[in-house]
Each structure stands twice: as C-alpha cells, then as structure tokens.
Amino acid sequence: MRLLSFDTSSTAVQLCLLDSGAVVFEQVIEGSGENRQEAATRLVPALDQALKAAGWDKRELSCLVVGQGPGSFTGIRSAVVTARTLAQTLTLPVIGVSLLECLAAQLARPTGVVISGAVNHFFAAAYADGAEGLLEPLQPPSYLQLAELVAVLDSLPDWAADDAARQALSGSGRHFSCLPVIKNIAEIQAQIAWDRLSLRVPARLSGSELKSLSERFHWNQVFPQYLRGPSLTLKKSHGDSHQTTDVS
C-alpha cells in the first residue's frame, strides 16, 4: 500500500512517501519565511518531483494523507484542496491528520499539547491510547482563550507546550514539558494514517478494495482545521499604516 503524505501548514513544503509502512522518500523544502503563500504555490511541483524521485506513478497510489493544521490559513487550505482534488481525480481515499495529533503521537500518553496562537489564545488538544494502539482524543483540537485553557488543564495531569505558551501559563502553577521537535510532519502523518489503514485493509489492494476504501475515507470528509478565523489587515482611519487582527 503506497501513501503520499504532505503538509504546508508552515512556510515549508513537507513530503513523505510510505510503502507498506516503510518510508521510501521524505523531504522538507524550507521556505524563505517572507511569503505565507510560498509553500502552497510550490506544493504541486514538489509532489510531482517526489513521485518521480521514488519512481512512482500517481495511479499507483493507495491513499493520500494531508495535514489539516493548525497553522498558516493559506497553507492549510491549499494542502486540503490539493488532496481533495487529487482524490477526486484518482479515486483515492484521503486521511486528514492534525498537527496536534502528530505532536501527541511523540509523547507518552495520556497527554495534552498546547501551541501558542494570538495574544492570550492557544491551540490545544489531548489524547490517550485507544483501541489497537490508535490515538483517542480526550479534548478535541480547539482554539482557546487563556481562561478557557486554564480550565481545560485540570482534565489531565500531563501537558506539553511550546516556549511561548509555557511562558504565558507560568502563573498557572502547572509544569509543562517541552513539545517534541518534528523534523518532517508529513512523515508522522503518514505513520498515523498507516496505523489506521493497516488495521482495516490488506497490504496490497485490489481495484474493488481501493474503491471501497476511497468511499470509507472519502475526500468530502476532510476539511481544513483552522480552529480560528483568518487574520485580516485593516487600515487605520489616518495615515498609511495597517493593523492586523484575528477574527475568531
């Protein structure tokens, strides 16, 4: 079973090709960081180059895996739209995976993860080990204000957070471990998707099995996980300066 996994929730294009659970190609193409749309515009050419490097044809794919976010609004939308379009064209199943789940997958569970957002706002989720080794959400991915997050923290003893979140929550009286460093989100996504699929389908799929799988993991069930509204740039009433605000 051949999986193509990709993510553009940051300024980088992150790719992974998995064959029966084994990584055969992985790549992170860093962006300049100056243009939020840079990763999105480079995604399709990067996918073609990755398949060529592995000697794969698009028609040999068994499943697509896409990063749902949270992250860059434009990047998440572009990745999900690309996955849905390819799935329709090739009649492939699609599995969306949250960045928060990828982080939790690298930690001892049960655990919660927190990523800083706008001022006094945070992305958070919590997971436990579910049946057959799959992650079970205890707290679904959410975008919370500080007071809301503090209330959620009481639901679980162990939480991991990024540096900015740990600093903002320093007065909560809780200890937060560091978030794991993920070199390639797409690789973690692919492994999570493989775990889900390997429990349900054989390593090699017939045409009818692939069609059935594409209906079970249908493209219209995968959506961007923005969790918050996009940032809007508003002009002030005087002068040429601009102000950016988050609409939640």
C-alpha positions as CSV (number, residue, x, y, z in Angstrom):
1,M,0.0,0.0,0.0
2,R,1.5,3.3,-1.1
3,L,0.8,6.5,0.8
4,L,1.6,10.1,-0.3
5,S,1.6,12.5,2.7
6,F,2.1,16.2,2.5
7,D,1.8,19.3,4.7
8,T,2.0,23.1,4.0
9,S,0.7,24.4,7.3
10,S,4.0,26.3,7.8
11,T,6.3,28.1,5.2
12,A,7.9,24.7,4.3
13,V,6.6,22.0,2.0
14,Q,6.9,18.7,3.9
15,L,6.5,15.4,2.0
16,C,6.7,11.7,2.7
17,L,6.1,8.5,0.6
18,L,5.3,5.4,2.6
19,D,5.2,1.9,1.1
20,S,3.6,-0.8,3.3
21,G,4.6,1.2,6.4
22,A,8.2,1.9,5.3
23,V,9.5,5.4,4.4
24,V,10.8,5.4,0.8
25,F,11.1,9.1,0.4
26,E,10.9,12.1,2.6
27,Q,11.7,15.8,2.1
28,V,11.3,19.2,3.8
29,I,11.6,22.1,1.4
30,E,12.2,25.2,3.5
31,G,10.7,28.5,2.5
32,S,12.1,31.9,2.9
33,G,9.5,32.8,5.6
34,E,8.7,36.1,3.8
35,N,5.6,34.9,1.9
36,R,2.9,32.8,3.6
37,Q,1.7,31.5,0.2
38,E,5.1,30.3,-0.8
39,A,4.7,26.7,0.4
40,A,1.2,26.5,-1.2
41,T,2.5,27.6,-4.7
42,R,5.3,25.1,-4.6
43,L,3.3,22.1,-3.4
44,V,2.1,20.6,-6.7
45,P,5.6,20.7,-8.4
46,A,7.1,19.3,-5.2
47,L,4.6,16.4,-5.2
48,D,5.5,15.6,-8.9
49,Q,9.2,15.7,-8.1
50,A,8.8,13.4,-5.1
51,L,6.9,10.8,-7.1
52,K,9.5,10.9,-9.8
53,A,12.3,10.5,-7.3
54,A,10.7,7.4,-5.9
55,G,9.8,6.0,-9.4
56,W,6.1,6.1,-8.5
57,D,3.2,6.9,-10.8
58,K,0.2,8.7,-9.3
59,R,-2.0,5.8,-10.5
60,E,0.0,3.5,-8.2
61,L,-1.0,5.4,-5.0
62,S,-3.3,3.8,-2.5
63,C,-4.0,6.8,-0.2
64,L,-3.4,10.5,0.3
65,V,-2.6,11.9,3.7
66,V,-2.8,15.7,4.3
67,G,-2.0,18.0,7.2
68,Q,-5.2,19.7,8.4
69,G,-3.4,22.3,10.6
70,P,-3.5,24.3,12.7
71,G,-1.1,26.7,11.0
72,S,-1.0,29.1,8.1
73,F,-4.6,29.7,6.9
74,T,-3.5,29.8,3.2
75,G,-1.2,26.8,3.6
76,I,-3.8,24.6,5.2
77,R,-6.4,25.5,2.7
78,S,-4.1,24.8,-0.2
79,A,-3.0,21.4,1.0
80,V,-6.5,20.2,1.7
81,V,-7.8,21.5,-1.6
82,T,-5.0,19.8,-3.4
83,A,-5.6,16.5,-1.5
84,R,-9.4,16.6,-2.3
85,T,-8.7,17.4,-6.0
86,L,-6.2,14.6,-6.4
87,A,-8.5,12.2,-4.6
88,Q,-11.4,13.0,-6.9
89,T,-9.2,12.7,-10.0
90,L,-7.6,9.4,-9.0
91,T,-10.5,7.9,-6.9
92,L,-8.3,7.7,-3.8
93,P,-9.1,7.7,-0.1
94,V,-7.9,10.8,1.9
95,I,-6.9,10.9,5.6
96,G,-6.5,14.2,7.3
97,V,-4.2,14.4,10.4
98,S,-3.9,17.3,12.9
99,L,-0.6,18.7,13.8
100,L,-1.7,18.4,17.4
101,E,-2.2,14.7,17.0
102,C,1.3,14.4,15.4
103,L,2.8,16.1,18.5
104,A,0.9,13.8,20.9
105,A,2.0,10.7,19.0
106,Q,5.6,11.5,20.0
107,L,4.7,11.7,23.7
108,A,3.8,9.3,26.5
109,R,0.0,9.3,26.7
110,P,-2.4,10.3,28.0
111,T,-1.1,13.8,27.3
112,G,-2.3,17.2,26.2
113,V,-0.5,19.6,23.8
114,V,-0.6,23.4,23.7
115,I,0.6,25.7,20.9
116,S,0.6,29.4,21.3
117,G,-1.6,31.4,18.9
118,A,-2.6,35.1,19.1
119,V,-2.1,37.0,22.4
120,N,-3.7,35.0,25.2
121,H,-5.0,32.4,22.7
122,F,-3.9,28.8,22.3
123,F,-4.3,25.7,20.2
124,A,-4.9,22.7,22.4
125,A,-5.9,19.1,22.3
126,A,-5.4,16.0,24.5
127,Y,-5.1,12.3,23.5
128,A,-5.0,8.8,25.1
129,D,-4.1,5.4,23.7
130,G,-7.2,4.0,22.2
131,A,-8.1,0.5,20.9
132,E,-5.4,-1.2,18.9
133,G,-2.8,1.4,19.5
134,L,-4.7,4.3,17.8
135,L,-4.9,7.7,19.5
136,E,-8.2,8.6,21.1
137,P,-9.0,12.3,21.5
138,L,-9.8,13.3,25.1
139,Q,-10.0,17.0,24.3
140,P,-10.7,17.7,20.6
141,P,-8.4,20.3,18.9
142,S,-9.6,23.7,20.0
143,Y,-8.6,27.4,19.9
144,L,-9.0,28.7,23.5
145,Q,-8.6,31.9,25.3
146,L,-6.3,31.8,28.4
147,A,-9.1,31.4,30.9
148,E,-10.7,28.6,28.9
149,L,-7.3,26.8,28.6
150,V,-6.6,27.0,32.3
151,A,-10.0,25.3,33.0
152,V,-9.2,22.6,30.5
153,L,-5.8,21.9,32.0
154,D,-7.4,20.4,35.1
155,S,-8.8,17.5,32.9
156,L,-5.3,15.9,32.6
157,P,-2.1,15.9,34.7
158,D,0.4,15.9,31.8
159,W,0.7,18.6,29.2
160,A,3.4,19.7,26.8
161,A,3.6,23.2,25.4
162,D,5.8,25.4,23.2
163,D,8.0,28.1,24.8
164,A,5.6,31.0,24.3
165,A,2.7,29.0,25.8
166,R,4.8,27.9,28.8
167,Q,5.7,31.5,29.5
168,A,2.1,32.7,29.2
169,L,1.0,29.9,31.5
170,S,3.8,30.3,34.1
171,G,1.3,31.6,36.7
172,S,-1.0,28.6,36.4
173,G,1.1,26.6,38.9
174,R,1.4,23.7,36.5
175,H,4.5,22.1,35.0
176,F,4.6,21.8,31.2
177,S,7.1,19.5,29.3
178,C,8.6,20.7,26.0
179,L,6.9,19.8,22.8
180,P,8.8,17.3,20.7
181,V,10.7,18.6,17.7
182,I,9.2,17.1,14.5
183,K,11.6,17.2,11.6
184,N,9.0,16.2,9.0
185,I,5.3,16.5,9.9
186,A,4.4,14.6,6.7
187,E,6.3,11.5,7.9
188,I,4.4,11.4,11.2
189,Q,1.1,12.0,9.4
190,A,1.9,9.1,7.1
191,Q,2.7,6.7,10.0
192,I,-0.5,7.7,11.8
193,A,-2.5,7.1,8.6
194,W,-0.8,3.8,8.0
195,D,-1.7,2.6,11.6
196,R,-5.4,3.5,10.9
197,L,-5.4,1.7,7.5
198,S,-3.3,-1.4,8.3
199,L,-6.0,-2.5,10.8
200,R,-8.6,-2.5,8.1
201,V,-7.2,-3.4,4.8
202,P,-4.5,-5.8,3.3
203,A,-1.1,-4.5,2.3
204,R,-2.0,-4.9,-1.4
205,L,-5.3,-3.6,-2.6
206,S,-7.4,-4.8,-5.5
207,G,-9.4,-2.3,-7.5
208,S,-12.6,-3.1,-5.7
209,E,-10.9,-2.8,-2.3
210,L,-9.4,0.6,-3.2
211,K,-12.8,1.9,-4.3
212,S,-14.3,0.7,-1.1
213,L,-11.5,2.4,0.9
214,S,-12.0,5.6,-1.0
215,E,-15.6,5.6,0.0
216,R,-14.8,4.9,3.6
217,F,-12.2,7.7,3.7
218,H,-14.0,10.0,1.2
219,W,-12.4,13.3,0.2
220,N,-15.5,15.3,1.2
221,Q,-14.9,14.3,4.8
222,V,-11.6,16.1,5.1
223,F,-11.6,19.8,6.0
224,P,-9.0,22.4,7.0
225,Q,-8.6,22.6,10.7
226,Y,-8.2,26.3,11.0
227,L,-9.7,26.4,14.6
228,R,-9.6,30.2,14.4
229,G,-10.6,32.8,11.8
230,P,-8.1,34.2,9.3
231,S,-6.1,37.3,10.1
232,L,-7.4,40.5,8.5
233,T,-5.4,43.5,7.7
234,L,-7.3,46.7,8.5
235,K,-6.4,50.2,7.5
236,K,-6.4,52.8,10.2
237,S,-8.5,55.9,9.7
238,H,-5.5,58.1,9.4
239,G,-2.2,57.5,7.6
240,D,-1.0,54.5,5.6
241,S,-0.2,52.2,8.5
242,H,-2.0,48.9,8.8
243,Q,-3.3,46.9,11.8
244,T,-3.6,43.1,11.8
245,T,-6.3,41.5,13.9
246,D,-7.5,37.9,14.4
247,V,-11.2,37.2,13.8
248,S,-12.1,34.1,15.8
